[in-house]
């Protein structure tokens, strides 16, 4: 199986995370093994929404959810190194100003999980809150979400949720909205459940 140039171009917009860098946020792109895992599960050019997380301490962990019109796919990989992303991988394989004889090997990786589930079997979208943007726009979005499937599986696992980060780079809000909208559009049986607020404190 070969990832074509058009598939690679489609993937690059989804296999990214934003992380803090001083007073701003920067984009990091996933290493090649993450591309391969996602492309093995779904057609990259069919992805309509995505969400990704990144844990930078050794082992670096990349987790990516990708939604097509028919499936929700997930991959999680660990890399034997700190702060391991596509830039670090490129530096190891093609170091500038260094003889090719001294190239390093890419970090070893371990596939933790990889699956694709048909969205038609998604029955419930659970939401733990509604996130409102500051300022006059009035934009709001569902937050802290999880998806329950017909076989009883909850994604992510029971007790955890996916959430749009409070500190976002440009484009993060639209990406999150596209991700949630793609899940909602994928199943005619999907119901939505909002978590109730706690009762008012007694006086």
N, C-alpha and C positions, 0 to 999 in steps of 0.2 A: 504494500500500500504506500503510495507516494502523496505527500501534501503538495498540491499544485500551487502555483504562484497566486492565483485568485483566492484559494482557500487560506493560504498564509496571510494574505492581506485582510481577509475577513476575520481571522483569528486574532490578529494583533490588537484590534479594538476591544476585545473581550478578555484577553489574558493579561490584564494589567490591574494594579492596585495603586492607590495614592497613599503616601506616607508622609508624616511631618518631617520637615527639614528646616530647622530654625523657625522663622515666623511665616513660612509658607508650606505648601504641600507639593510633592513632586510625584511623577509617575514612575513606577517600576514595571518592567515587563517580565513575564514568566520565562524560565529556561525552556529549552527545546523539548524536553521530555513531557512537559505539561501540554504543549501543542500536540504531540503525538497521541497522548492519552485521550484528549478531547476529540481529536479528529477520528479516532478509532470508534467513538461512541455515536457521534452525530455528524452530519454534513456541516462543516464550518460555515458555509454560505447560507445555511438555513437558520442560523442562530438569530433570534429576535430580541433576546435580552440576556444579561449575564450579571453575575456578582462574584467577587473574588476576595479572599483574605490572605494575609501573609504574616507569618511569624518568623522574625529574622534571626533569632538566636539558634545556635546549633542544636539539633538539625533545623535548617530552614524548612518551613512547611508552607506549601502553596495549596490552597483549596479553591476550586472554581466550580460554580453552578452555571450551567448554560441551558437556555430554554429555546426550543424550536416550536413550530406550530403544533407538534405532536408529542414531544418528549421533554422531560427534564433530565439532564445529565449532570453527573457530579464526578470530579476527580480530586484526589488528595495525594500529594507526593511529598516525601521528605528528601532533603539533600544534605549530604554530610559536609556541612560548612555553615558559616555565619553569613548573613546578608547576601545570600546566593540568589541572583537574578540573571536576566539575559546579559546585562552588561558585564557582570563578573565572569560569566561563562565565556563571553567573547574575549575578555582579557586573558583568560587562561589558554584559549585555543589559538588566538592570534595576537599575541602581545606586541605592542608597537615598539619598534627599535630593538627588538631582540631576535636573535637568530631562530629560525624554525626548529633548530635542534633543541632549543630550550623551552619549547612549548610544554605547558602543563596539561594534565588530563582534566576533563571536567569532573565536577564533584560526583561522587557516587550517589545514586538516588534509589529510593525504595517506594514502590507503589503501596499506598496505605489502603485506598479504596477507589473503585471506579464502577459506575453503573449508569444505566439510562432507564427511566421508567416512563411508560406511556401516560401522558397527561389526562387521557380520557378516564383513567382510574383514580384521578385525584378527586377527592370528595369534599374536603374542607380546607379552607385557607384560614388559619388562625392569626389574629393580629393582637399584639400586646400593647399597642399604643398608636396614637396619631401624632406625627411629627409636623410641626408648623415652622416654616421658614421665618426668620426675623425680618423685620422691615415691612414695607407697604404692599408687597406683592400678594400676600394672602395665600401663597402656595402651601399646600399640606399634602402629606402622603401617609399611607399605611406603613407602620414600622414594627420591628420585632415580630417577624412573620415566621410561620412554619406551615408545612403542607401535610395533610393526612391522606393516605391512599386507602383504597378499598381493602387491601390485605392487612390493614392495621398499622402499616409502617408510617412513621412520622419523620419528616425531613425538615431540618436536621433532627437528630435523635431527640427523644422526649426530654423536655426540660431545658432545651436550648432553642435559640431563635436566630434568624438572620436579621441584621439591622443596617440601616443607612447611617453611616458615621455622622456624628454631630458636626465635626470639622471636615468640610468637604472642599475638594478642588473643583474648578470649573468643569462642568459636565457630569460630576458625580450624581447630582440630583436627577438629571434626565436619565442617566444610566439605571439608577434604582427604579425610577418610575417605569421605564421600559421593561425591566425584569419582572416587576410585580404585574404589570399589565399583560405580559406574555403568559404568565402562569394563569391569570384569571381568564384569559381568552382560550386557554387550551382544553378546558373541560366544560361540557354543558351541564355537568352534575355538581360543579363546585359551589359550595356554600361558603359564606363568609361569617366568621365569628370574631367579634371584638371582645377583648377582655374587659370585664366590668371594673370600674374604679372601686377602691375600698370605701366602706361607709364613712360618713362624717364622724369625727371623734365625738364621743358623748361629752356633755358639759356637766 
